[in-house]
Amino acid sequence: MQVSAGKLINIDNGGTLTDICVIDGARVYRTKTVTTGYDLSRCLIDGLTKASRTIYGEDDLQRLLLSTDYVRYSTTQGTNALVERKGPLLGLILGGTLQAAALQVDAQSRSLFDALVGTRVTTVDIGAEEAALEHAFTQAVTELASRGASRIVIAVGGDARSAAERHAKRILLRKFPQHLLGAVPILYSHELVEDADDARRAWTALFNAFLHPAMERFLYNAEHKLRGLKTRNPLLIFRNDGHSARVARTIAVKTYSSGPRGGAEGAKALATHYGFQHLLSMDVGGTTTDILEVRDGAIRAKRYGKVEGVTTAFALCDVESHGVGGSSIIRVDVGEIRVGPESVGSAPGPACFGFGGTLATITDAFLFEGLLDPVSFFGGELKIDPARAKQAIDTHIAEPLGLTTEAAAAAMEDAWVHKIAAALRGYATISAQTTLAAFGGAGPFVACKVAAAAGLSQVIIPGLAAVFSAFGIGFSDIGHEYAMPLTGADGTRLVDARAALLERARHGMFAEGGDIADCELRLGLVGDDGDERPLAIDEDALPDDFRGGRATSLILRVIRPIQRAVIGGDFDGATQAARASGKRTLLLGGARIEVPLYRVEDLAAGACASGPAVLEEAFFTCRIDAGWRFRINAVGDVLLGRAEAAA
C-alpha cells in the first residue's frame, strides 16, 4: 500500500454483511459486521467502531476518524432492490413522440416495467392549449397518485422534450407546491441526463426514481453521523463509473452496482499486477454473484450501460448480477431445486445463524457438510448452529425430494455451483488463458468446483478476498462526467458545448472542495451507437465522420486524484510444503472423511499443498478439491491450479 498522510477507509455495504477495509500506509486492517437493513447507518458506525478495536485494541471511533483522510463508501442496496423488486411504486407520464411501447421492447423490459410502473402510466398531449394542458397534467398526477404512485416521472419524446418538460414543471409546481405535506415528488427526465434517445432517458429516470428514496435517506443520515464525529473530509460515495463523489453530488442510479464496481477496480489492479491477460471474476456475497471481466488491463464496460438488461443513458461497468449468494433461498419447485433470486439477507439470515430464519441456504449446506466450523466461522464472532441447518435442509429439500440430509445437501451444492458456473460461461468466452478471481464472503467456498464446472483451470483468491470489493474502492479518485448532445454539421456547436461543460465542471469540482485546475480533463465524442472517440480538449471542429448531423454527444470527464491503494506480492519465489494447522471432517462423495486444515495466518510465503483440504482464515473458507493445488504468497494471495497443471 502507498503511504499517505492519513488513513483511508473503504466500506462496502452488502445485503447480508458490511465490509470495512482500513488502509494505513503499508498495513491493511479489515473487518465485517452484519448489515442492519432496518437502519444501514447503524452497521456503518458499528463496523467502523469494530475496525477501531482491531487497530487500537479498544473502541475508539473518534481517534480512527480523526486520523483518516478519506472515507469511501459503496453499497449493493440499489442492486439488491432491483434484483428483488423492492422499492417505491412509480407513476409515469409520457408526452410527445414517446409511447409506453417504446419502453417495453422485449420480455425483460416488459417484466421490469410491470414491476416498477405497472398500470400507473398515462399520456398527456403536450400540444394542447394552456388551459387544457394544465387540466391534463393535474388530472394525470392525481390519477397516478390515487393508484398508489409515490413518485412520478415525466418523460417527453421528440426535439422539444426539454422545453416541454420545463413547461410541465412550471404547471405542476403551481398545482402541487412542493412545500405541501404529502406532495408527490416529480422527476423530469431531462434534468437527470441530456440524452437524445427518449426511451433510454426515460428508463434512466425511472431507475433513479426507484432507487432515490432509500439512498437519499440512508446516505444523508450516514453523512450526518460521520460529521458529528468530526471526520476530516465529507463522506465519499463510490459510484458505478469507478469514481467517488460527495453525497450531494451523487445521483441514486449511480449507486447501482457500485459495490460490484469496487470489485471490478480491485480485479483490474490484480490483473495488472500479476499480468493476467484475461481475468474473469466472481464476487459472491449474501444475495448476488457479480461477474465481470478484465481483458488486457481494461474493465469490460458499455458506454450505454444496462440495468437489469435495460439500456440506460450512463456508462456502466458491464457487471452481471445473478441472484445467487451465500444467503440465497434454496427450495424445491415442481420436483427441482431452485436457487434464489430471493435472499434471507442478514435478517433473519440463514437458518444456522439462529436469528429466526428457517429457510434453507447454501450456508446451511456447507455447515452440514463440515466445510464451515461453528467455532471459527466469521472470526468466531457469530455462532452458527448445525442442528438448525439440518432442520432447514430436511424441511425444505430432503423431505420434498425424498432424500437423506446428506444427499439433499450435496444436491443443494450442485445446484448452487451449476447456477454460478452457467453464469460465468454465459458471460464470457473462457480459454486456457482465463484466470478466475474468487472473492466476496462466499466466493472462495467451492471455487475449485465452480472453476471446474465452468471450464477453468486457474483461480486466484486475493488475501483480502472477504473484503475485496471494499479494498477495490481504494483505487478510485473524485470524478464526474458531463454530457451534452451535439447538433449541426460544423464545430460551432462543439465550441459552445465544450464551454458549457467546462463551466458545469468548474461548479461541480468547486462543490467537491477542489479546483478544476488541479483536475485531469478528458474530452470525447460519443455516437448514438455508443462508440466513443477521444477529442483534444482544445479541438474546435468536429472530425469529418462526425459531421452531417450524426447523433453525437460531447462528453467531459473531470478527475481529481486522491490517495489510492496499491497491490503487492508475487508468486516467483521458491515453494515449500504447507504445514497443516489441524484436521476437518468433510462430507465428500457421500462419506465423511478427515482432511488437512490450513490456516492462512499460519502459512509462510511459498507454502503449497494439494487437495482434498480446507484453507481458512478469519472471514473466508475454501475447500481445495482433489486434483487441485494451492500456493500462497507474502501478502496472502492464493493461487489455485489443477494439480497436473501445477506439476
C-alpha positions as CSV (number, residue, x, y, z in Angstrom):
1,M,0.0,0.0,0.0
2,Q,1.2,3.5,-0.6
3,V,2.0,5.7,2.4
4,S,-0.2,8.7,2.8
5,A,-0.7,11.5,5.4
6,G,-3.7,9.8,6.9
7,K,-5.7,6.5,6.8
8,L,-8.1,5.6,4.0
9,I,-11.4,3.9,5.0
10,N,-13.3,1.9,2.4
11,I,-16.8,0.5,3.2
12,D,-18.8,-1.9,1.1
13,N,-22.3,-2.3,2.3
14,G,-23.9,-5.6,1.2
15,G,-27.3,-7.2,1.7
16,T,-26.0,-9.6,4.4
17,L,-22.7,-8.2,5.6
18,T,-20.9,-4.9,5.6
19,D,-17.2,-4.9,4.9
20,I,-14.7,-2.4,6.3
21,C,-11.2,-2.0,4.9
22,V,-8.8,0.5,6.6
23,I,-5.5,1.2,4.7
24,D,-2.8,2.7,6.9
25,G,0.4,3.1,5.0
26,A,1.7,-0.5,4.5
27,R,-0.9,-2.0,6.8
28,V,-4.4,-3.1,5.9
29,Y,-7.0,-3.8,8.6
30,R,-10.3,-5.4,7.7
31,T,-13.4,-6.5,9.5
32,K,-17.1,-7.3,8.8
33,T,-20.3,-6.6,10.6
34,V,-23.9,-7.8,10.0
35,T,-25.8,-5.4,7.8
36,T,-28.7,-3.8,9.7
37,G,-31.2,-3.5,6.9
38,Y,-33.7,-1.5,9.1
39,D,-31.0,1.2,9.6
40,L,-28.0,1.0,7.4
41,S,-26.2,3.8,9.2
42,R,-26.1,1.6,12.3
43,C,-24.0,-1.1,10.7
44,L,-21.8,1.6,9.2
45,I,-21.0,3.0,12.7
46,D,-20.8,-0.5,14.2
47,G,-18.4,-1.6,11.5
48,L,-16.1,1.5,12.0
49,T,-16.2,1.0,15.7
50,K,-15.2,-2.6,15.3
51,A,-12.4,-1.5,13.0
52,S,-11.1,0.9,15.6
53,R,-11.0,-2.0,18.1
54,T,-9.0,-4.1,15.6
55,I,-6.5,-1.3,15.1
56,Y,-6.1,0.1,18.7
57,G,-7.2,-2.8,20.8
58,E,-10.2,-0.8,22.1
59,D,-13.2,1.0,20.8
60,D,-12.0,4.5,19.7
61,L,-14.1,5.6,16.7
62,Q,-13.2,9.2,17.0
63,R,-9.5,8.6,17.0
64,L,-9.9,6.5,13.9
65,L,-11.9,9.1,12.0
66,L,-9.7,12.0,13.1
67,S,-6.7,10.1,11.6
68,T,-8.4,9.3,8.3
69,D,-8.2,11.4,5.2
70,Y,-11.0,9.9,3.1
71,V,-14.0,7.6,3.8
72,R,-15.2,6.0,0.6
73,Y,-18.5,4.1,0.7
74,S,-20.3,1.8,-1.7
75,T,-23.5,-0.2,-1.4
76,T,-25.2,-3.1,-3.2
77,Q,-28.6,-1.9,-1.8
78,G,-29.6,-0.5,-5.1
79,T,-28.6,-3.7,-6.9
80,N,-30.4,-5.8,-4.4
81,A,-33.5,-3.6,-4.5
82,L,-33.8,-4.1,-8.3
83,V,-33.0,-7.8,-8.2
84,E,-35.7,-8.3,-5.5
85,R,-38.0,-5.6,-6.9
86,K,-38.2,-3.8,-3.6
87,G,-38.8,-0.1,-3.9
88,P,-41.5,2.6,-4.3
89,L,-44.4,2.4,-6.6
90,L,-43.7,4.7,-9.6
91,G,-46.0,6.6,-11.9
92,L,-45.1,7.6,-15.4
93,I,-46.4,10.5,-17.5
94,L,-45.4,10.4,-21.2
95,G,-45.8,13.0,-23.9
96,G,-44.7,14.0,-27.4
97,T,-43.4,11.1,-29.5
98,L,-42.7,8.8,-26.6
99,Q,-45.1,6.0,-26.0
100,A,-45.1,3.2,-23.4
101,A,-44.5,0.6,-26.0
102,A,-41.0,2.1,-26.7
103,L,-40.1,1.2,-23.1
104,Q,-41.2,-2.4,-23.4
105,V,-39.4,-3.8,-26.4
106,D,-38.7,-7.3,-25.1
107,A,-39.7,-9.7,-22.3
108,Q,-37.1,-8.4,-19.9
109,S,-38.1,-4.7,-20.3
110,R,-41.8,-5.6,-20.1
111,S,-41.2,-7.6,-16.9
112,L,-39.3,-4.7,-15.3
113,F,-41.8,-2.1,-16.5
114,D,-44.6,-4.2,-14.9
115,A,-42.7,-4.4,-11.6
116,L,-41.7,-0.7,-11.4
117,V,-44.7,1.0,-13.1
118,G,-47.4,-1.5,-14.0
119,T,-50.6,0.3,-14.9
120,R,-49.5,3.6,-13.3
121,V,-48.8,5.2,-16.7
122,T,-50.7,7.8,-18.7
123,T,-50.1,10.1,-21.7
124,V,-50.6,13.9,-22.0
125,D,-51.0,15.8,-25.2
126,I,-48.3,18.4,-24.9
127,G,-49.6,20.2,-27.9
128,A,-52.9,21.1,-26.2
129,E,-53.8,24.7,-25.4
130,E,-52.6,26.0,-22.0
131,A,-55.9,25.5,-20.1
132,A,-56.3,22.0,-21.4
133,L,-52.7,21.2,-20.7
134,E,-52.9,22.3,-17.1
135,H,-56.0,20.2,-16.7
136,A,-54.4,17.2,-18.3
137,F,-51.3,17.3,-16.1
138,T,-53.3,17.9,-13.0
139,Q,-55.6,15.0,-13.7
140,A,-52.6,12.8,-14.6
141,V,-50.8,13.4,-11.4
142,T,-53.9,13.0,-9.3
143,E,-54.9,9.8,-11.1
144,L,-51.4,8.2,-10.7
145,A,-51.2,9.1,-7.1
146,S,-54.6,7.6,-6.4
147,R,-53.3,4.4,-8.0
148,G,-50.6,4.3,-5.4
149,A,-47.7,6.1,-7.1
150,S,-45.4,7.6,-4.5
151,R,-43.0,9.1,-7.1
152,I,-43.8,10.3,-10.6
153,V,-41.5,10.5,-13.7
154,I,-42.3,12.8,-16.6
155,A,-40.7,11.9,-19.9
156,V,-41.4,13.7,-23.2
157,G,-40.2,12.5,-26.6
158,G,-39.1,14.5,-29.6
159,D,-36.9,17.5,-30.2
160,A,-39.0,19.7,-27.9
161,R,-38.5,17.3,-24.9
162,S,-36.6,19.7,-22.6
163,A,-38.8,22.7,-23.3
164,A,-42.0,20.6,-22.8
165,E,-40.8,19.1,-19.6
166,R,-39.8,22.6,-18.2
167,H,-43.3,23.8,-19.1
168,A,-44.8,20.8,-17.3
169,K,-42.7,21.6,-14.3
170,R,-44.0,25.2,-14.1
171,I,-47.5,24.0,-14.3
172,L,-47.2,21.3,-11.7
173,L,-45.3,23.5,-9.2
174,R,-48.3,25.8,-9.2
175,K,-50.8,23.0,-8.9
176,F,-48.8,20.8,-6.5
177,P,-46.4,23.0,-4.5
178,Q,-43.6,21.0,-3.0
179,H,-43.9,22.7,0.4
180,L,-47.2,21.0,1.0
181,L,-47.2,17.9,3.2
182,G,-47.7,14.8,1.2
183,A,-46.7,16.3,-2.2
184,V,-45.7,13.5,-4.6
185,P,-42.1,14.0,-5.8
186,I,-41.9,14.5,-9.6
187,L,-38.8,13.8,-11.6
188,Y,-38.3,15.4,-15.1
189,S,-36.1,13.2,-17.3
190,H,-34.1,16.0,-18.9
191,E,-33.0,17.2,-15.5
192,L,-31.3,13.9,-14.8
193,V,-29.5,13.4,-18.1
194,E,-29.4,15.1,-21.6
195,D,-29.9,12.1,-24.0
196,A,-31.5,12.3,-27.4
197,D,-32.6,8.7,-27.1
198,D,-36.0,9.1,-25.4
199,A,-36.5,5.5,-24.2
200,R,-33.0,5.4,-22.8
201,R,-33.5,8.7,-21.0
202,A,-36.9,7.7,-19.6
203,W,-35.6,4.4,-18.3
204,T,-32.7,6.1,-16.6
205,A,-35.2,8.5,-14.9
206,L,-37.4,5.5,-13.8
207,F,-34.4,3.7,-12.3
208,N,-33.3,6.9,-10.5
209,A,-36.7,7.5,-9.1
210,F,-37.0,3.9,-7.9
211,L,-33.6,4.0,-6.0
212,H,-33.7,7.6,-4.8
213,P,-35.8,7.5,-1.6
214,A,-33.8,4.8,0.2
215,M,-30.4,6.0,-1.0
216,E,-31.1,9.6,0.0
217,R,-32.5,8.7,3.4
218,F,-29.6,6.5,4.3
219,L,-26.7,8.4,2.8
220,Y,-27.5,11.7,4.3
221,N,-28.1,10.1,7.6
222,A,-24.7,8.4,7.4
223,E,-23.0,11.6,6.4
224,H,-24.7,13.4,9.3
225,K,-23.4,10.9,11.8
226,L,-19.9,11.0,10.4
227,R,-19.9,14.8,10.5
228,G,-21.0,14.6,14.1
229,L,-17.9,12.5,14.8
230,K,-15.6,15.2,13.2
231,T,-14.5,13.4,10.1
232,R,-11.7,15.4,8.3
233,N,-13.4,15.2,4.9
234,P,-17.0,14.6,3.8
235,L,-18.2,11.0,3.1
236,L,-17.4,10.0,-0.5
237,I,-19.8,7.7,-2.4
238,F,-18.1,5.3,-4.7
239,R,-20.2,5.1,-7.9
240,N,-20.6,2.6,-10.7
241,D,-18.4,4.7,-13.0
242,G,-15.4,3.9,-10.9
243,H,-15.1,7.3,-9.3
244,S,-16.1,8.8,-6.0
245,A,-18.1,12.0,-5.1
246,R,-19.8,13.7,-2.2
247,V,-23.3,12.6,-1.3
248,A,-24.8,15.9,-2.5
249,R,-23.0,15.4,-5.9
250,T,-24.3,11.8,-6.4
251,I,-27.5,10.6,-8.1
252,A,-29.2,7.4,-6.9
253,V,-28.8,5.5,-10.2
254,K,-25.1,5.9,-9.9
255,T,-25.1,3.8,-6.8
256,Y,-26.5,0.8,-8.7
257,S,-23.8,-1.9,-8.9
258,S,-21.3,0.4,-7.1
259,G,-20.3,-2.4,-4.8
260,P,-19.5,-4.7,-7.8
261,R,-17.6,-1.9,-9.4
262,G,-15.4,-1.8,-6.4
263,G,-14.6,-5.4,-7.1
264,A,-14.0,-4.5,-10.7
265,E,-11.4,-1.9,-9.8
266,G,-9.7,-4.4,-7.5
267,A,-9.8,-7.1,-10.2
268,K,-8.2,-4.6,-12.6
269,A,-5.4,-3.8,-10.2
270,L,-5.0,-7.6,-9.5
271,A,-4.8,-8.4,-13.3
272,T,-2.4,-5.6,-13.9
273,H,-0.1,-6.6,-11.0
274,Y,0.1,-10.3,-11.8
275,G,-0.1,-9.9,-15.6
276,F,-3.3,-11.9,-16.2
277,Q,-4.3,-11.1,-19.7
278,H,-7.9,-12.4,-19.2
279,L,-9.4,-12.3,-15.7
280,L,-12.9,-13.4,-15.0
281,S,-14.1,-12.6,-11.5
282,M,-17.0,-13.7,-9.3
283,D,-17.8,-11.7,-6.3
284,V,-20.2,-13.9,-4.3
285,G,-22.0,-12.0,-1.5
286,G,-25.1,-12.9,0.5
287,T,-27.7,-12.0,-2.1
288,T,-25.9,-11.9,-5.5
289,T,-23.0,-13.2,-7.5
290,D,-21.5,-10.4,-9.5
291,I,-19.5,-11.3,-12.6
292,L,-17.1,-9.1,-14.6
293,E,-14.2,-9.4,-17.0
294,V,-10.8,-7.7,-17.2
295,R,-9.1,-8.2,-20.6
296,D,-5.7,-6.7,-21.4
297,G,-5.9,-4.4,-18.3
298,A,-9.3,-2.9,-19.2
299,I,-12.6,-3.5,-17.4
300,R,-15.4,-4.6,-19.7
301,A,-17.8,-1.7,-19.9
302,K,-20.6,-0.3,-22.0
303,R,-21.0,3.3,-23.0
304,Y,-24.7,2.9,-22.5
305,G,-24.8,0.6,-19.6
306,K,-27.6,-1.8,-18.8
307,V,-29.5,-2.1,-15.6
308,E,-31.4,-5.4,-15.3
309,G,-30.9,-5.9,-19.0
310,V,-32.4,-2.4,-19.9
311,T,-30.2,0.2,-21.6
312,T,-29.6,3.5,-19.7
313,A,-28.0,6.8,-20.6
314,F,-25.0,6.3,-18.4
315,A,-21.8,4.3,-18.9
316,L,-21.6,1.3,-16.7
317,C,-19.1,-1.4,-16.0
318,D,-20.6,-4.5,-17.6
319,V,-21.2,-6.4,-14.4
320,E,-23.8,-9.1,-14.4
321,S,-25.6,-9.6,-11.1
322,H,-27.2,-13.0,-10.6
323,G,-29.5,-13.8,-7.7
324,V,-27.3,-16.5,-6.1
325,G,-25.3,-15.9,-2.9
326,G,-24.5,-17.3,0.5
327,S,-27.9,-16.3,1.8
328,S,-30.0,-17.1,-1.3
329,I,-33.1,-19.2,-0.6
330,I,-32.8,-22.7,-1.9
331,R,-36.1,-24.5,-2.3
332,V,-37.9,-27.3,-4.3
333,D,-40.1,-26.2,-7.1
334,V,-42.0,-28.8,-9.1
335,G,-39.5,-31.5,-8.1
336,E,-36.4,-29.4,-8.9
337,I,-34.0,-27.5,-6.7
338,R,-34.1,-23.7,-7.3
339,V,-31.5,-21.3,-6.1
340,G,-32.6,-17.6,-5.5
341,P,-33.0,-14.9,-6.5
342,E,-34.7,-14.3,-3.2
343,S,-32.4,-14.0,-0.2
344,V,-32.9,-14.2,3.5
345,G,-30.4,-11.3,3.9
346,S,-28.9,-10.7,7.3
347,A,-32.3,-10.6,9.0
348,P,-33.3,-13.3,9.7
349,G,-30.4,-14.7,7.7
350,P,-29.6,-18.4,7.1
351,A,-31.3,-20.8,9.5
352,C,-27.9,-21.7,11.0
353,F,-27.4,-18.1,12.2
354,G,-30.1,-18.6,14.8
355,F,-31.8,-15.2,14.2
356,G,-35.2,-16.8,13.4
357,G,-34.6,-17.9,9.9
358,T,-36.0,-21.3,8.9
359,L,-35.4,-21.4,5.1
360,A,-32.5,-23.4,3.6
361,T,-29.4,-21.7,2.1
362,I,-26.1,-22.8,0.8
363,T,-24.5,-21.6,4.1
364,D,-26.6,-24.2,5.9
365,A,-25.5,-26.9,3.4
366,F,-21.8,-26.0,3.8
367,L,-22.2,-26.1,7.6
368,F,-23.9,-29.5,7.5
369,E,-21.2,-30.8,5.1
370,G,-18.5,-29.8,7.6
371,L,-16.8,-27.1,5.4
372,L,-17.7,-24.4,8.0
373,D,-16.7,-24.7,11.6
374,P,-19.2,-23.3,14.1
375,V,-16.3,-22.2,16.3
376,S,-14.2,-20.3,13.7
377,F,-16.9,-19.0,11.4
378,F,-16.9,-15.2,11.0
379,G,-13.8,-15.0,13.1
380,G,-15.5,-16.8,15.9
381,E,-17.9,-13.9,16.5
382,L,-21.0,-15.5,15.0
383,K,-22.0,-18.8,16.5
384,I,-23.8,-21.0,13.9
385,D,-26.0,-23.9,14.7
386,P,-25.6,-27.2,12.8
387,A,-29.0,-28.5,14.2
388,R,-30.9,-25.6,12.7
389,A,-29.1,-26.0,9.4
390,K,-30.0,-29.7,9.3
391,Q,-33.7,-28.9,10.1
392,A,-33.9,-26.4,7.3
393,I,-32.3,-28.8,4.8
394,D,-34.6,-31.6,5.9
395,T,-37.8,-29.5,5.8
396,H,-37.3,-27.7,2.5
397,I,-35.1,-30.0,0.4
398,A,-34.7,-33.6,1.8
399,E,-38.3,-34.3,2.6
400,P,-39.9,-32.9,-0.5
401,L,-37.4,-34.8,-2.7
402,G,-37.4,-38.0,-0.6
403,L,-33.6,-37.7,0.0
404,T,-31.3,-38.2,3.0
405,T,-30.0,-35.0,4.5
406,E,-26.5,-35.8,3.1
407,A,-27.9,-36.3,-0.4
408,A,-30.0,-33.1,-0.1
409,A,-27.0,-31.0,1.0
410,A,-24.9,-32.4,-1.9
411,A,-27.8,-31.6,-4.4
412,M,-28.0,-28.1,-3.0
413,E,-24.3,-27.6,-3.6
414,D,-24.5,-29.0,-7.1
415,A,-27.4,-26.6,-8.0
416,W,-25.7,-23.6,-6.4
417,V,-22.4,-24.4,-8.3
418,H,-24.2,-25.0,-11.6
419,K,-26.0,-21.7,-11.4
420,I,-22.8,-19.7,-10.9
421,A,-20.8,-21.8,-13.5
422,A,-23.5,-21.3,-16.1
423,A,-23.5,-17.6,-15.4
424,L,-19.7,-17.5,-15.9
425,R,-19.9,-19.4,-19.2
426,G,-22.8,-17.3,-20.5
427,Y,-20.9,-14.1,-19.7
428,A,-17.5,-14.5,-21.3
429,T,-15.6,-16.8,-23.6
430,I,-13.4,-19.0,-21.4
431,S,-10.0,-20.1,-22.7
432,A,-6.8,-21.7,-21.4
433,Q,-5.5,-18.2,-20.6
434,T,-8.5,-17.3,-18.4
435,T,-8.0,-17.0,-14.7
436,L,-10.9,-16.9,-12.3
437,A,-10.7,-14.4,-9.4
438,A,-12.9,-15.6,-6.5
439,F,-13.8,-13.1,-3.7
440,G,-16.6,-11.9,-1.5
441,G,-17.6,-13.7,1.6
442,A,-18.9,-16.7,-0.3
443,G,-16.6,-16.6,-3.3
444,P,-13.8,-18.9,-2.1
445,F,-16.1,-21.6,-0.6
446,V,-16.1,-24.1,-3.5
447,A,-14.1,-22.0,-6.0
448,C,-12.4,-25.2,-7.3
449,K,-15.7,-26.9,-8.1
450,V,-17.1,-23.7,-9.8
451,A,-14.0,-23.3,-11.9
452,A,-14.0,-26.9,-13.0
453,A,-17.7,-26.7,-13.9
454,A,-17.0,-23.5,-15.9
455,G,-14.0,-25.0,-17.7
456,L,-11.3,-23.0,-15.9
457,S,-8.0,-24.4,-14.5
458,Q,-6.6,-21.5,-12.6
459,V,-8.1,-19.4,-9.7
460,I,-6.8,-16.6,-7.6
461,I,-8.2,-15.8,-4.2
462,P,-7.0,-12.4,-3.0
463,G,-5.7,-12.3,0.5
464,L,-8.4,-9.6,1.1
465,A,-11.0,-11.8,-0.6
466,A,-13.6,-11.3,2.1
467,V,-13.4,-7.5,1.8
468,F,-12.0,-7.3,-1.8
469,S,-14.8,-5.0,-3.1
470,A,-14.2,-2.7,-0.2
471,F,-10.4,-2.8,-0.9
472,G,-11.1,-2.1,-4.6
473,I,-12.8,1.2,-3.7
474,G,-9.4,2.5,-2.7
475,F,-8.4,2.7,-6.3
476,S,-10.9,5.5,-7.1
477,D,-10.4,9.2,-7.4
478,I,-13.0,12.0,-7.2
479,G,-14.6,12.3,-10.6
480,H,-17.6,13.5,-12.6
481,E,-18.9,13.1,-16.1
482,Y,-20.8,15.8,-18.0
483,A,-22.5,15.3,-21.4
484,M,-24.4,17.3,-23.9
485,P,-26.0,16.3,-27.3
486,L,-24.5,18.0,-30.4
487,T,-26.3,19.0,-33.5
488,G,-25.2,20.6,-36.7
489,A,-22.6,19.9,-39.3
490,D,-19.7,22.2,-38.1
491,G,-17.7,22.8,-35.0
492,T,-19.7,25.9,-33.7
493,R,-21.9,23.7,-31.5
494,L,-18.8,21.9,-30.3
495,V,-17.1,25.1,-29.1
496,D,-20.3,26.2,-27.3
497,A,-21.0,22.8,-25.8
498,R,-17.4,22.5,-24.5
499,A,-17.6,25.9,-22.9
500,A,-20.9,25.0,-21.2
501,L,-19.5,21.6,-20.0
502,L,-16.3,23.2,-18.6
503,E,-18.4,25.8,-16.7
504,R,-20.5,23.0,-15.2
505,A,-17.3,21.1,-14.3
506,R,-15.9,24.2,-12.5
507,H,-19.0,24.5,-10.4
508,G,-19.1,20.7,-9.8
509,M,-15.5,20.4,-8.6
510,F,-15.8,23.6,-6.5
511,A,-18.7,21.8,-4.8
512,E,-16.4,18.9,-4.2
513,G,-13.9,21.2,-2.4
514,G,-11.5,21.3,-5.3
515,D,-10.3,23.4,-8.2
516,I,-10.7,22.3,-11.9
517,A,-7.1,23.5,-12.4
518,D,-6.0,20.5,-10.2
519,C,-8.0,18.0,-12.2
520,E,-7.4,15.8,-15.2
521,L,-9.8,16.7,-18.1
522,R,-10.8,14.1,-20.7
523,L,-13.0,15.1,-23.7
524,G,-14.7,12.7,-26.0
525,L,-17.3,12.3,-28.7
526,V,-19.9,9.5,-28.4
527,G,-22.1,8.4,-31.3
528,D,-25.6,7.1,-30.6
529,D,-24.2,3.6,-31.1
530,G,-22.0,4.0,-28.0
531,D,-18.8,4.3,-30.0
532,E,-16.5,6.8,-28.2
533,R,-13.5,8.7,-29.6
534,P,-11.1,10.8,-27.6
535,L,-11.0,14.5,-28.5
536,A,-8.3,17.1,-27.8
537,I,-9.5,19.5,-25.1
538,D,-8.7,22.5,-27.4
539,E,-10.3,20.9,-30.6
540,D,-12.5,23.5,-32.4
541,A,-14.1,21.4,-35.1
542,L,-15.8,18.0,-35.4
543,P,-13.9,15.2,-37.2
544,D,-15.2,14.7,-40.8
545,D,-17.0,11.5,-40.0
546,F,-18.9,13.1,-37.1
547,R,-20.3,15.9,-39.4
548,G,-23.5,15.9,-41.3
549,G,-26.0,15.7,-38.4
550,R,-24.8,12.4,-36.9
551,A,-26.4,11.9,-33.5
552,T,-23.4,12.7,-31.2
553,S,-22.8,13.8,-27.6
554,L,-19.8,15.6,-26.2
555,I,-18.5,14.0,-23.0
556,L,-16.3,15.7,-20.5
557,R,-14.8,13.7,-17.7
558,V,-13.1,15.6,-14.8
559,I,-11.0,13.6,-12.3
560,R,-9.3,14.9,-9.2
561,P,-6.7,12.4,-7.9
562,I,-6.6,11.5,-4.2
563,Q,-4.8,8.9,-2.2
564,R,-5.0,5.4,-3.6
565,A,-4.2,1.8,-2.6
566,V,-1.7,-0.4,-4.4
567,I,-1.2,-4.2,-4.7
568,G,2.0,-6.0,-3.8
569,G,3.3,-9.6,-3.7
570,D,4.3,-12.2,-6.3
571,F,4.4,-15.9,-7.0
572,D,8.0,-16.0,-8.2
573,G,9.8,-17.4,-5.1
574,A,10.6,-20.9,-4.0
575,T,7.8,-23.2,-2.8
576,Q,7.6,-25.3,0.3
577,A,5.2,-27.9,1.7
578,A,2.5,-26.2,3.8
579,R,2.1,-27.4,7.3
580,A,-1.4,-28.2,8.4
581,S,-2.9,-26.5,11.4
582,G,-5.3,-29.3,12.1
583,K,-8.0,-31.5,10.6
584,R,-11.5,-31.1,9.4
585,T,-14.1,-33.7,8.6
586,L,-15.9,-33.1,5.3
587,L,-18.9,-34.8,3.6
588,L,-17.4,-35.8,0.3
589,G,-18.9,-38.3,-2.2
590,G,-21.5,-39.4,0.3
591,A,-19.0,-40.2,3.1
592,R,-17.4,-38.1,5.8
593,I,-13.6,-38.1,5.6
594,E,-10.9,-36.2,7.5
595,V,-8.8,-33.7,5.5
596,P,-6.0,-31.3,6.4
597,L,-6.9,-27.8,7.6
598,Y,-4.6,-25.0,6.6
599,R,-4.9,-21.6,8.4
600,V,-3.8,-18.8,6.2
601,E,-2.2,-16.9,9.1
602,D,0.0,-19.9,9.9
603,L,1.4,-20.2,6.3
604,A,4.7,-18.7,5.1
605,A,5.2,-17.3,1.6
606,G,5.5,-20.0,-0.9
607,A,3.6,-22.6,1.1
608,C,1.7,-25.0,-1.1
609,A,-0.4,-28.2,-0.7
610,S,-2.9,-30.4,-2.6
611,G,-6.5,-31.3,-2.0
612,P,-8.7,-32.5,-0.7
613,A,-8.1,-30.0,2.1
614,V,-9.6,-26.9,3.7
615,L,-7.9,-23.5,3.5
616,E,-9.3,-21.0,6.0
617,E,-8.8,-17.5,7.6
618,A,-11.0,-15.3,9.7
619,F,-13.5,-14.3,7.1
620,F,-13.3,-16.9,4.3
621,T,-13.2,-20.6,3.9
622,C,-12.1,-22.5,0.7
623,R,-12.4,-26.2,0.0
624,I,-9.4,-27.4,-2.0
625,D,-10.8,-30.3,-4.1
626,A,-8.9,-33.4,-5.1
627,G,-6.9,-32.7,-8.2
628,W,-6.3,-29.1,-7.2
629,R,-3.3,-27.4,-5.5
630,F,-2.8,-24.1,-3.8
631,R,0.1,-21.8,-3.3
632,I,0.2,-18.7,-1.1
633,N,2.4,-15.6,-1.3
634,A,3.7,-13.0,1.1
635,V,0.6,-10.8,1.0
636,G,-1.7,-13.7,1.4
637,D,-2.9,-14.0,-2.2
638,V,-3.7,-17.6,-3.0
639,L,-3.2,-19.2,-6.5
640,L,-5.1,-22.4,-7.2
641,G,-4.4,-24.7,-10.1
642,R,-5.2,-28.2,-11.2
643,A,-2.5,-30.4,-9.7
644,E,-1.5,-31.8,-13.1
645,A,-1.1,-28.3,-14.5
646,A,0.8,-27.1,-11.4
647,A,3.2,-30.1,-11.7
